[in-house]
Amino acid sequence: MLILIEGLHKRKNLAMLSEIDALDHFPKFAKSEAQRKDKLILTLTVIRNVAVFVPVALTWSAVSHSTAAFAKFVNDNPDTVANFLEFWQNGYGYLSSEWTIGTVANLDFLIILVVIFLTLYISLASNRDKQKRAALASSFNEERLSLALEVREFLHDKRRITTVTMNQSLATAIQNLKNATYELDLTAQRISHE
């Protein structure tokens, strides 16, 4: 790429440069900025995927604490007719308030809300990022191709003279003369009709 830039700037080695495909030497689209966003989305996806299981783990831990406390309650109060769900909600001094069914259900609900929010955000961010990246890549590739064509067009006449390039140059010159003659003829007709 540097040789191509230097050759074009200093107008040297143009015959040699005309034989290479400029497009092959132009930079390709790189997604360095998008990679940072990809890392964030990947991190949030991992957090979301783990958070999906937190309510289940929390609930089962609460069940474990509740059943242990309920067994102690039943052991200490053998004549009491006890309902496990009622015990789980009230605790009766045997179960701390953070393990009651209402507290655990509220925490589970909040965690599920966070999972829903993360799912929506990840989906929207991924789609927006893909669309931006596709548009940027398309724009970059169009500019890259346009510039390569301009370089190729500039270097076209700078090729080494061979019978093939001579015939091509002669054909281009004849075509240019035909076009100019046609345009002059149209202009002359317009002038004569006025």
Backbone as ProteinMPNN parsed JSONL, in Angstrom:
{"seq_chain_A": "MLILIEGLHKRKNLAMLSEIDALDHFPKFAKSEAQRKDKLILTLTVIRNVAVFVPVALTWSAVSHSTAAFAKFVNDNPDTVANFLEFWQNGYGYLSSEWTIGTVANLDFLIILVVIFLTLYISLASNRDKQKRAALASSFNEERLSLALEVREFLHDKRRITTVTMNQSLATAIQNLKNATYELDLTAQRISHE", "coords_chain_A": {"N_chain_A": [[0.828, -1.185, 0.0], [1.93, 1.251, 0.804], [3.898, 1.593, -1.138], [2.336, 1.93, -3.391], [0.968, 4.326, -2.756], [3.144, 6.084, -2.463], [4.263, 5.908, -5.029], [2.18, 6.935, -6.609], [1.982, 9.507, -5.569], [4.555, 10.619, -6.024], [4.677, 10.185, -8.668], [6.132, 8.06, -9.874], [7.431, 4.971, -11.138], [5.085, 4.25, -12.41], [4.333, 2.654, -14.571], [4.92, 0.081, -13.667], [3.236, 0.034, -11.418], [0.788, 0.168, -12.666], [0.283, -2.379, -13.411], [-0.494, -3.805, -11.23], [-3.203, -4.856, -9.109], [-4.978, -2.46, -7.667], [-7.012, -2.651, -5.792], [-6.467, -4.927, -4.354], [-4.507, -4.029, -2.668], [-5.525, -2.093, -1.069], [-6.778, -1.164, 2.171], [-8.741, -3.473, 4.093], [-12.096, -3.745, 5.382], [-12.304, -3.295, 8.825], [-13.387, -4.263, 12.062], [-12.888, -2.902, 14.571], [-13.962, -1.038, 16.479], [-16.5, -2.042, 16.707], [-15.957, -4.461, 17.877], [-15.551, -3.931, 20.588], [-18.119, -3.335, 21.402], [-19.256, -5.777, 20.838], [-18.018, -7.322, 22.801], [-19.151, -6.248, 25.115], [-21.852, -6.924, 24.694], [-21.577, -9.701, 24.657], [-20.686, -10.133, 27.305], [-22.926, -9.196, 28.745], [-24.758, -11.072, 27.828], [-23.769, -13.448, 28.932], [-24.082, -12.829, 31.655], [-26.882, -12.564, 31.726], [-27.613, -15.195, 30.985], [-26.689, -16.654, 33.156], [-28.124, -15.417, 35.178], [-30.686, -16.311, 34.694], [-30.903, -18.723, 36.019], [-30.685, -18.047, 38.673], [-33.116, -17.342, 40.154], [-34.243, -19.914, 40.435], [-32.266, -21.27, 41.892], [-32.242, -19.668, 44.188], [-34.869, -20.009, 45.122], [-34.904, -22.789, 45.676], [-32.964, -22.867, 47.648], [-34.29, -21.385, 49.591], [-36.439, -23.123, 50.041], [-35.029, -25.225, 51.166], [-34.02, -24.018, 53.554], [-36.483, -23.399, 54.724], [-37.728, -25.912, 55.039], [-35.98, -27.111, 56.839], [-36.262, -25.383, 59.049], [-38.992, -25.729, 59.458], [-39.125, -28.415, 60.196], [-37.825, -28.27, 62.653], [-39.624, -26.577, 63.975], [-41.954, -28.206, 64.015], [-40.969, -30.296, 65.546], [-40.497, -28.972, 67.968], [-43.073, -28.201, 68.565], [-45.147, -30.435, 68.849], [-47.932, -30.895, 69.041], [-49.167, -29.077, 67.455], [-51.085, -28.344, 64.631], [-49.755, -27.969, 61.642], [-49.315, -25.996, 58.736], [-47.335, -26.156, 55.94], [-46.895, -24.162, 53.904], [-48.036, -21.915, 55.11], [-46.366, -21.732, 57.319], [-43.966, -21.265, 55.95], [-44.429, -18.721, 54.963], [-44.858, -17.183, 57.326], [-42.951, -17.945, 59.271], [-42.743, -17.979, 62.119], [-40.812, -17.331, 64.012], [-38.872, -19.236, 63.709], [-37.856, -19.239, 61.188], [-35.88, -17.075, 59.362], [-36.674, -13.771, 58.159], [-35.715, -13.198, 55.555], [-35.888, -15.591, 54.199], [-38.523, -16.192, 53.855], [-41.479, -17.064, 51.985], [-42.729, -14.946, 50.624], [-40.728, -12.924, 50.517], [-38.718, -14.241, 49.073], [-40.124, -14.743, 46.709], [-40.541, -12.1, 45.8], [-37.858, -11.314, 45.341], [-37.193, -13.193, 43.371], [-38.942, -12.326, 41.356], [-37.914, -9.733, 40.818], [-35.377, -10.405, 39.842], [-36.097, -11.858, 37.581], [-37.283, -9.796, 36.122], [-34.984, -8.274, 35.583], [-33.647, -10.122, 33.962], [-35.417, -10.211, 31.787], [-35.242, -7.535, 30.899], [-32.482, -7.477, 30.219], [-32.492, -9.38, 28.156], [-34.103, -8.106, 26.213], [-32.57, -5.762, 25.787], [-30.117, -6.847, 24.872], [-30.935, -8.121, 22.537], [-31.951, -5.939, 20.994], [-29.662, -4.27, 20.918], [-27.835, -5.951, 19.628], [-29.037, -6.295, 17.097], [-29.11, -3.611, 16.217], [-26.384, -3.058, 16.209], [-25.477, -4.893, 14.29], [-26.778, -3.891, 12.011], [-25.643, -1.309, 11.84], [-22.96, -2.025, 11.482], [-23.113, -3.425, 9.06], [-23.97, -1.381, 7.332], [-21.828, 0.406, 7.586], [-19.71, -1.199, 6.662], [-20.567, -1.618, 4.042], [-20.543, 1.022, 3.035], [-17.817, 1.598, 3.377], [-16.674, -0.331, 1.675], [-17.726, 0.478, -0.783], [-16.489, 2.996, -1.083], [-13.854, 2.145, -1.095], [-13.761, 0.546, -3.418], [-14.455, 2.491, -5.312], [-12.288, 4.281, -5.095], [-10.21, 2.536, -5.817], [-10.904, 2.058, -8.463], [-10.58, 4.62, -9.519], [-7.805, 4.93, -9.215], [-6.955, 2.833, -10.831], [-7.966, 3.718, -13.296], [-6.487, 6.072, -13.609], [-3.915, 4.984, -13.806], [-4.147, 3.472, -16.068], [-3.37, 4.515, -18.583], [-0.713, 4.616, -18.196], [0.554, 2.288, -18.567], [3.051, -0.14, -19.617], [4.249, -0.001, -22.937], [2.989, -2.162, -25.199], [2.055, -4.383, -27.863], [-0.571, -5.033, -27.317], [-1.376, -3.085, -25.397], [-0.953, -0.866, -26.958], [-2.818, -1.217, -29.025], [-5.151, -1.117, -27.453], [-4.979, 1.495, -26.433], [-5.064, 2.932, -28.8], [-7.609, 2.198, -29.701], [-9.139, 3.343, -27.654], [-8.526, 6.039, -28.041], [-9.579, 6.436, -30.605], [-12.292, 5.973, -30.08], [-12.761, 8.078, -28.312], [-12.381, 10.203, -30.09], [-14.514, 9.72, -31.858], [-16.682, 10.129, -30.111], [-16.282, 12.848, -29.49], [-16.582, 13.972, -32.038], [-19.242, 13.337, -32.567], [-20.527, 14.842, -30.537], [-19.747, 17.407, -31.358], [-21.071, 17.501, -33.805], [-23.759, 17.398, -32.951], [-23.889, 19.83, -31.562], [-23.378, 21.619, -33.647], [-25.66, 21.183, -35.223], [-27.656, 22.1, -33.475], [-26.987, 24.8, -33.341], [-27.369, 25.586, -35.989], [-30.135, 25.318, -36.218], [-31.132, 27.341, -34.726]], "CA_chain_A": [[0.0, 0.0, 0.0], [2.809, 2.42, 0.865], [4.56, 1.732, -2.447], [1.328, 2.469, -4.287], [0.756, 5.734, -2.386], [4.354, 6.835, -2.787], [4.391, 5.956, -6.488], [1.181, 7.868, -7.142], [2.315, 10.86, -5.104], [5.773, 11.094, -6.692], [4.523, 9.855, -10.091], [7.235, 7.235, -10.351], [7.112, 3.543, -11.284], [3.673, 4.161, -12.768], [4.13, 1.505, -15.464], [4.889, -1.104, -12.818], [2.038, 0.119, -10.579], [-0.402, -0.055, -13.49], [0.095, -3.821, -13.592], [-1.025, -4.431, -10.009], [-4.605, -4.55, -8.811], [-4.969, -1.545, -6.514], [-7.997, -3.118, -4.819], [-5.807, -5.917, -3.486], [-3.582, -3.363, -1.761], [-6.246, -1.164, -0.202], [-7.162, -1.815, 3.437], [-10.044, -4.14, 4.179], [-12.93, -3.266, 6.495], [-12.0, -3.908, 10.127], [-14.446, -3.905, 13.002], [-12.278, -2.72, 15.891], [-14.888, -0.392, 17.41], [-17.615, -2.962, 16.905], [-15.531, -5.552, 18.747], [-15.786, -3.531, 21.977], [-19.556, -3.493, 21.632], [-19.484, -7.225, 20.861], [-17.591, -7.814, 24.115], [-20.179, -5.84, 26.072], [-23.028, -7.763, 24.448], [-21.241, -11.056, 25.109], [-20.673, -10.109, 28.77], [-24.32, -9.113, 29.197], [-25.403, -12.346, 27.51], [-23.336, -14.41, 29.955], [-24.758, -12.446, 32.903], [-28.294, -12.929, 31.569], [-27.753, -16.652, 30.985], [-26.499, -17.117, 34.538], [-29.217, -14.86, 35.987], [-31.89, -17.119, 34.466], [-30.945, -19.812, 36.998], [-30.627, -17.529, 40.045], [-34.381, -17.528, 40.869], [-34.42, -21.332, 40.766], [-31.339, -21.574, 42.982], [-32.713, -18.94, 45.368], [-36.089, -20.673, 45.605], [-34.555, -24.076, 46.281], [-32.27, -22.576, 48.908], [-35.347, -20.998, 50.528], [-37.148, -24.363, 50.39], [-34.147, -25.957, 52.079], [-34.061, -23.337, 54.849], [-37.839, -23.511, 55.266], [-38.001, -27.282, 55.504], [-35.183, -27.339, 58.049], [-36.901, -24.633, 60.128], [-40.3, -26.351, 59.692], [-38.875, -29.645, 60.958], [-37.518, -27.843, 64.029], [-40.887, -26.077, 64.518], [-42.823, -29.365, 64.285], [-40.343, -31.028, 66.647], [-40.71, -28.204, 69.191], [-44.524, -28.045, 68.773], [-45.722, -31.648, 68.278], [-49.396, -30.902, 69.057], [-49.67, -28.047, 66.545], [-51.357, -28.728, 63.244], [-49.004, -26.951, 60.905], [-49.368, -25.947, 57.281], [-45.978, -25.773, 55.52], [-46.894, -22.875, 53.18], [-48.275, -20.867, 56.103], [-45.118, -21.611, 58.074], [-42.957, -20.657, 55.073], [-44.704, -17.292, 54.873], [-44.796, -16.501, 58.626], [-41.694, -18.291, 59.934], [-42.998, -18.204, 63.548], [-39.586, -17.188, 64.78], [-37.931, -20.31, 63.362], [-37.332, -18.96, 59.84], [-35.602, -15.632, 59.246], [-37.573, -13.12, 57.19], [-35.207, -13.211, 54.172], [-36.19, -16.875, 53.569], [-39.966, -16.416, 53.749], [-41.909, -17.24, 50.591], [-43.007, -13.627, 50.033], [-39.456, -12.251, 50.232], [-38.057, -14.977, 47.985], [-40.909, -14.506, 45.484], [-40.22, -10.741, 45.34], [-36.505, -11.331, 44.772], [-37.274, -13.925, 42.097], [-39.609, -11.436, 40.407], [-36.965, -8.68, 40.416], [-34.33, -11.024, 39.019], [-36.714, -12.173, 36.276], [-37.391, -8.515, 35.406], [-33.646, -7.948, 35.079], [-33.389, -11.044, 32.843], [-36.238, -9.745, 30.653], [-34.615, -6.302, 30.421], [-31.226, -7.833, 29.539], [-32.832, -10.062, 26.904], [-34.539, -7.079, 25.261], [-31.439, -4.893, 25.457], [-29.142, -7.608, 24.072], [-31.512, -8.323, 21.205], [-31.971, -4.66, 20.279], [-28.282, -3.815, 20.699], [-27.22, -6.823, 18.615], [-29.597, -5.954, 15.783], [-28.651, -2.264, 15.848], [-24.958, -3.173, 15.927], [-25.334, -5.581, 12.997], [-27.193, -2.971, 10.951], [-24.609, -0.271, 11.721], [-21.749, -2.629, 10.924], [-23.365, -3.725, 7.649], [-23.982, -0.102, 6.606], [-20.46, 0.914, 7.579], [-18.92, -2.056, 5.769], [-21.006, -1.34, 2.676], [-20.009, 2.338, 2.677], [-16.361, 1.469, 3.276], [-16.351, -1.108, 0.47], [-18.03, 1.319, -1.943], [-15.404, 3.982, -1.183], [-12.63, 1.387, -1.439], [-13.879, 0.182, -4.831], [-14.415, 3.721, -6.096], [-10.908, 4.758, -5.101], [-9.405, 1.596, -6.605], [-11.207, 2.297, -9.878], [-9.927, 5.881, -9.897], [-6.37, 4.649, -9.349], [-6.793, 1.994, -12.026], [-8.195, 4.567, -14.467], [-5.325, 6.947, -13.732], [-2.744, 4.201, -14.21], [-4.412, 2.739, -17.308], [-2.552, 5.066, -19.681], [0.695, 4.587, -17.801], [1.077, 0.922, -18.736], [4.157, -0.314, -20.579], [3.743, -0.09, -24.301], [3.084, -3.45, -25.898], [1.084, -4.354, -28.965], [-1.915, -5.057, -26.734], [-1.691, -1.771, -24.817], [-1.0, 0.09, -28.062], [-4.131, -1.398, -29.66], [-6.173, -0.609, -26.528], [-4.87, 2.958, -26.405], [-5.533, 3.408, -30.097], [-9.065, 2.025, -29.704], [-9.687, 4.358, -26.744], [-8.376, 7.339, -28.702], [-10.548, 6.49, -31.713], [-13.61, 6.106, -29.449], [-12.842, 9.46, -27.81], [-12.576, 11.062, -31.269], [-15.899, 9.511, -32.318], [-17.569, 10.816, -29.158], [-16.109, 14.29, -29.66], [-17.176, 14.314, -33.338], [-20.69, 13.253, -32.389], [-20.924, 15.995, -29.736], [-19.603, 18.597, -32.215], [-22.142, 17.441, -34.8], [-24.989, 17.795, -32.257], [-23.792, 21.259, -31.276], [-23.512, 22.328, -34.933], [-27.07, 21.103, -35.614], [-28.423, 22.99, -32.606], [-26.672, 26.181, -33.724], [-27.96, 25.865, -37.3], [-31.586, 25.402, -36.065], [-31.483, 28.549, -33.965]], "C_chain_A": [[0.875, 1.252, 0.0], [3.504, 2.667, -0.463], [3.589, 2.365, -3.44], [1.111, 3.959, -4.005], [1.954, 6.585, -2.786], [4.515, 6.981, -4.301], [3.412, 6.926, -7.112], [1.542, 9.305, -6.782], [3.512, 11.438, -5.867], [5.746, 10.854, -8.196], [5.74, 9.106, -10.628], [6.805, 5.773, -10.304], [5.655, 3.322, -11.672], [3.392, 2.972, -13.681], [4.033, 0.217, -14.651], [3.602, -1.122, -11.978], [0.768, -0.156, -11.371], [-0.7, -1.542, -13.676], [-0.431, -4.519, -12.339], [-2.488, -4.041, -9.833], [-4.638, -3.727, -7.526], [-5.908, -2.036, -5.416], [-7.39, -4.132, -3.851], [-4.936, -5.26, -2.421], [-4.255, -2.336, -0.853], [-6.673, -1.891, 1.062], [-8.562, -2.402, 3.367], [-10.786, -3.584, 5.396], [-12.584, -4.031, 7.762], [-13.042, -3.419, 11.125], [-13.91, -3.707, 14.416], [-13.235, -2.084, 16.885], [-16.058, -1.329, 17.712], [-17.231, -4.105, 17.846], [-15.735, -5.201, 20.209], [-17.253, -3.707, 22.331], [-19.902, -4.978, 21.682], [-19.112, -7.807, 22.213], [-18.614, -7.457, 25.181], [-21.417, -6.714, 25.923], [-22.767, -9.189, 24.91], [-21.252, -11.138, 26.632], [-22.1, -10.065, 29.324], [-25.075, -10.405, 28.922], [-25.032, -13.405, 28.541], [-24.035, -14.114, 31.278], [-26.231, -12.849, 32.844], [-28.497, -14.439, 31.656], [-27.572, -17.241, 32.381], [-27.683, -16.663, 35.4], [-30.521, -15.635, 35.814], [-32.03, -18.189, 35.551], [-30.949, -19.329, 38.442], [-31.961, -17.669, 40.77], [-34.623, -18.984, 41.29], [-33.528, -21.702, 41.95], [-31.802, -20.909, 44.276], [-33.945, -19.616, 45.97], [-35.761, -21.998, 46.275], [-33.771, -23.889, 47.578], [-33.288, -22.187, 49.976], [-36.155, -22.218, 50.964], [-36.32, -25.152, 51.393], [-34.169, -25.339, 53.475], [-35.431, -23.511, 55.521], [-38.128, -24.908, 55.79], [-37.21, -27.6, 56.759], [-35.825, -26.631, 59.243], [-38.259, -25.243, 60.484], [-40.139, -27.637, 60.507], [-38.589, -29.309, 62.411], [-38.797, -27.351, 64.726], [-41.815, -27.227, 64.903], [-42.273, -30.161, 65.463], [-40.588, -30.316, 67.981], [-42.189, -28.079, 69.546], [-45.255, -29.257, 68.201], [-47.246, -31.637, 68.211], [-50.003, -29.898, 68.073], [-49.901, -28.642, 65.165], [-50.745, -27.616, 62.38], [-49.164, -27.125, 59.408], [-48.006, -25.408, 56.82], [-45.954, -24.409, 54.825], [-47.142, -21.709, 54.137], [-47.018, -20.635, 56.935], [-44.055, -20.887, 57.248], [-43.182, -19.148, 54.964], [-44.471, -16.58, 56.205], [-43.508, -16.772, 59.394], [-41.812, -18.595, 61.412], [-41.736, -18.155, 64.399], [-38.541, -18.252, 64.495], [-37.237, -20.05, 62.005], [-37.098, -17.46, 59.728], [-36.395, -15.053, 58.074], [-37.048, -13.146, 55.757], [-35.503, -14.518, 53.445], [-37.69, -17.141, 53.474], [-40.368, -16.413, 52.276], [-42.166, -15.902, 49.909], [-41.729, -12.897, 49.648], [-38.752, -12.907, 49.057], [-38.798, -14.751, 46.668], [-40.638, -13.106, 44.931], [-38.836, -10.668, 44.717], [-36.486, -12.045, 43.424], [-37.878, -13.042, 41.013], [-38.647, -10.356, 39.899], [-35.864, -9.241, 39.51], [-34.867, -11.356, 37.637], [-36.915, -10.901, 35.463], [-36.047, -8.101, 34.808], [-33.308, -8.839, 33.876], [-34.172, -10.604, 31.602], [-35.62, -8.478, 30.053], [-33.326, -6.605, 29.654], [-31.495, -8.508, 28.198], [-33.251, -9.054, 25.84], [-33.368, -6.205, 24.816], [-30.444, -5.606, 24.543], [-29.655, -7.788, 22.648], [-31.494, -7.032, 20.39], [-30.564, -4.168, 19.951], [-27.596, -4.649, 19.621], [-27.722, -6.47, 17.225], [-29.111, -4.59, 15.311], [-27.172, -2.298, 15.452], [-24.719, -3.85, 14.572], [-25.7, -4.66, 11.843], [-26.15, -1.868, 10.735], [-23.364, -0.821, 11.049], [-21.933, -2.924, 9.439], [-23.343, -2.449, 6.816], [-22.574, 0.475, 6.501], [-19.578, 0.119, 6.627], [-19.281, -1.786, 4.311], [-20.445, -0.004, 2.196], [-18.498, 2.282, 2.468], [-15.984, 0.76, 1.98], [-16.658, -0.327, -0.8], [-16.917, 2.345, -2.164], [-14.105, 3.317, -1.641], [-12.631, 1.043, -2.925], [-13.785, 1.42, -5.716], [-12.986, 4.263, -6.206], [-10.012, 3.844, -5.936], [-9.651, 1.788, -8.102], [-10.573, 3.594, -10.373], [-8.423, 5.673, -10.102], [-6.12, 3.848, -10.617], [-6.97, 2.829, -13.297], [-7.004, 5.494, -14.705], [-4.127, 6.193, -14.291], [-2.92, 3.499, -15.565], [-3.52, 3.222, -18.461], [-1.06, 4.996, -19.383], [1.326, 3.203, -17.994], [2.232, 0.898, -19.736], [3.563, -0.503, -21.974], [4.063, -1.471, -24.861], [2.087, -3.366, -27.044], [-0.339, -4.337, -28.422], [-2.275, -3.69, -26.19], [-1.771, -0.705, -25.898], [-2.358, 0.004, -28.749], [-5.247, -0.858, -28.757], [-6.152, 0.914, -26.494], [-5.384, 3.564, -27.696], [-7.059, 3.307, -30.179], [-9.728, 3.062, -28.805], [-9.625, 5.729, -27.395], [-9.394, 7.497, -29.833], [-11.954, 6.685, -31.141], [-13.807, 7.522, -28.912], [-13.068, 10.442, -28.958], [-13.997, 10.946, -31.815], [-16.877, 10.254, -31.412], [-17.493, 12.329, -29.335], [-16.748, 14.758, -30.968], [-18.692, 14.322, -33.238], [-21.206, 14.468, -31.618], [-20.82, 17.287, -30.555], [-20.718, 18.652, -33.25], [-23.472, 17.871, -34.174], [-25.0, 19.301, -31.986], [-23.985, 22.075, -32.564], [-24.967, 22.301, -35.394], [-27.937, 22.038, -34.782], [-28.22, 24.463, -33.008], [-27.358, 26.529, -35.034], [-29.495, 25.968, -37.221], [-32.026, 26.656, -35.322], [-31.523, 29.705, -34.845]], "O_chain_A": [[0.592, 2.207, -0.723], [3.682, 3.814, -0.872], [3.97, 3.228, -4.23], [1.077, 4.763, -4.937], [1.805, 7.66, -3.367], [4.863, 8.055, -4.793], [3.762, 7.659, -8.036], [1.417, 10.209, -7.608], [3.489, 12.59, -6.298], [6.66, 11.257, -8.916], [6.3, 9.449, -11.669], [5.928, 5.392, -9.529], [5.059, 2.312, -11.298], [2.335, 2.348, -13.58], [3.177, -0.63, -14.909], [2.958, -2.163, -11.843], [-0.216, -0.652, -10.823], [-1.81, -1.914, -14.055], [-0.774, -5.7, -12.387], [-2.94, -3.019, -10.35], [-4.361, -4.235, -6.44], [-5.623, -1.853, -4.233], [-7.757, -4.184, -2.677], [-4.657, -5.865, -1.387], [-3.613, -1.775, 0.034], [-6.907, -3.1, 1.035], [-9.441, -1.89, 2.673], [-10.18, -3.029, 6.312], [-12.571, -5.262, 7.772], [-13.518, -2.287, 11.033], [-14.437, -4.294, 15.361], [-13.321, -2.538, 18.027], [-16.538, -1.391, 18.844], [-18.091, -4.655, 18.535], [-16.062, -6.08, 21.007], [-17.589, -4.17, 23.421], [-20.744, -5.394, 22.478], [-19.806, -8.687, 22.723], [-18.912, -8.27, 26.055], [-21.967, -7.19, 26.916], [-23.647, -9.82, 25.495], [-21.768, -12.103, 27.195], [-22.439, -10.801, 30.25], [-25.944, -10.792, 29.704], [-25.888, -14.175, 28.976], [-24.522, -15.026, 31.947], [-26.764, -13.41, 33.802], [-29.426, -14.913, 32.31], [-28.232, -18.217, 32.738], [-28.18, -17.416, 36.237], [-31.372, -15.614, 36.703], [-33.144, -18.523, 35.956], [-31.193, -20.122, 39.352], [-31.957, -18.086, 41.928], [-35.147, -19.245, 42.373], [-33.97, -22.361, 42.891], [-31.756, -21.525, 45.341], [-34.043, -19.771, 47.187], [-36.294, -22.294, 47.344], [-33.912, -24.686, 48.506], [-33.173, -22.603, 51.128], [-36.516, -22.332, 52.135], [-36.858, -25.688, 52.362], [-34.32, -26.052, 54.467], [-35.519, -23.741, 56.727], [-38.707, -25.066, 56.865], [-37.711, -28.284, 57.651], [-35.923, -27.207, 60.326], [-38.642, -25.276, 61.653], [-40.935, -27.907, 61.406], [-39.068, -30.0, 63.31], [-39.035, -27.654, 65.895], [-42.394, -27.223, 65.99], [-43.041, -30.647, 66.292], [-40.852, -30.96, 68.996], [-42.525, -27.872, 70.712], [-45.92, -29.137, 67.171], [-47.806, -32.335, 67.366], [-51.219, -29.875, 67.881], [-49.051, -29.336, 64.609], [-51.192, -26.469, 62.41], [-49.151, -28.239, 58.884], [-47.576, -24.339, 57.254], [-45.089, -23.585, 55.12], [-46.538, -20.646, 53.997], [-46.65, -19.495, 57.221], [-43.339, -20.022, 57.752], [-42.22, -18.384, 54.882], [-43.936, -15.472, 56.214], [-43.027, -15.891, 60.106], [-41.04, -19.406, 61.924], [-41.623, -18.87, 65.394], [-37.423, -18.164, 65.004], [-36.163, -20.587, 61.733], [-38.006, -16.665, 59.971], [-36.738, -15.76, 57.126], [-37.846, -13.119, 54.82], [-35.392, -14.58, 52.221], [-38.088, -18.225, 53.048], [-39.683, -15.834, 51.433], [-41.849, -15.743, 48.73], [-41.652, -12.313, 48.567], [-38.253, -12.229, 48.159], [-38.167, -14.584, 45.624], [-40.518, -12.94, 43.718], [-38.655, -10.032, 43.679], [-35.862, -11.585, 42.467], [-37.386, -13.011, 39.885], [-38.575, -10.097, 38.698], [-35.477, -8.609, 38.527], [-34.178, -11.162, 36.635], [-36.739, -10.914, 34.245], [-35.981, -7.636, 33.67], [-32.747, -8.363, 32.888], [-33.64, -10.626, 30.492], [-35.492, -8.368, 28.833], [-33.1, -6.062, 28.573], [-30.805, -8.237, 27.216], [-32.805, -9.136, 24.696], [-33.193, -5.94, 23.626], [-29.983, -5.034, 23.555], [-28.911, -7.63, 21.681], [-31.072, -7.029, 19.234], [-30.305, -3.704, 18.841], [-26.859, -4.111, 18.795], [-26.936, -6.357, 16.284], [-28.744, -4.425, 14.148], [-26.761, -1.652, 14.488], [-23.857, -3.423, 13.804], [-25.021, -4.643, 10.817], [-25.815, -1.533, 9.598], [-22.783, -0.187, 10.168], [-21.019, -2.702, 8.645], [-22.771, -2.425, 5.726], [-22.179, 0.974, 5.448], [-18.79, 0.693, 5.875], [-18.404, -1.732, 3.449], [-19.933, 0.092, 1.081], [-17.969, 2.843, 1.509], [-15.081, 1.199, 1.268], [-15.937, -0.45, -1.79], [-16.458, 2.54, -3.29], [-13.365, 3.858, -2.463], [-11.625, 1.225, -3.611], [-13.115, 1.402, -6.749], [-12.541, 4.653, -7.286], [-9.153, 4.322, -6.678], [-8.725, 1.694, -8.908], [-10.087, 3.664, -11.502], [-7.845, 6.189, -11.059], [-5.2, 4.139, -11.381], [-6.218, 2.67, -14.259], [-6.565, 5.683, -15.839], [-3.409, 6.705, -15.15], [-1.954, 2.994, -16.136], [-2.984, 2.413, -19.218], [-0.239, 5.293, -20.251], [2.481, 2.979, -17.632], [2.371, 1.785, -20.579], [2.499, -1.1, -22.138], [5.218, -1.88, -24.977], [1.359, -2.381, -27.171], [-1.217, -3.698, -29.002], [-3.355, -3.175, -26.479], [-2.548, 0.243, -25.788], [-2.981, 1.028, -29.026], [-6.181, -0.217, -29.24], [-7.206, 1.549, -26.524], [-6.063, 4.591, -27.682], [-7.72, 4.224, -30.667], [-10.774, 3.605, -29.16], [-10.58, 6.5, -27.307], [-9.993, 8.56, -29.996], [-12.726, 7.485, -31.669], [-14.888, 8.097, -29.041], [-13.84, 11.392, -28.83], [-14.61, 11.945, -32.188], [-17.79, 10.926, -31.891], [-18.517, 13.011, -29.331], [-17.382, 15.813, -31.009], [-19.35, 15.218, -33.767], [-22.214, 15.061, -32.003], [-21.687, 18.156, -30.465], [-21.25, 19.724, -33.539], [-24.23, 18.621, -34.788], [-26.025, 19.959, -32.167], [-24.674, 23.095, -32.561], [-25.462, 23.303, -35.909], [-28.84, 22.69, -35.305], [-29.162, 25.255, -33.011], [-27.875, 27.635, -35.188], [-30.103, 26.632, -38.06], [-33.214, 26.978, -35.313], [-31.8, 30.816, -34.393]]}, "name": "protein", "num_of_chains": 1, "seq": "MLILIEGLHKRKNLAMLSEIDALDHFPKFAKSEAQRKDKLILTLTVIRNVAVFVPVALTWSAVSHSTAAFAKFVNDNPDTVANFLEFWQNGYGYLSSEWTIGTVANLDFLIILVVIFLTLYISLASNRDKQKRAALASSFNEERLSLALEVREFLHDKRRITTVTMNQSLATAIQNLKNATYELDLTAQRISHE"}
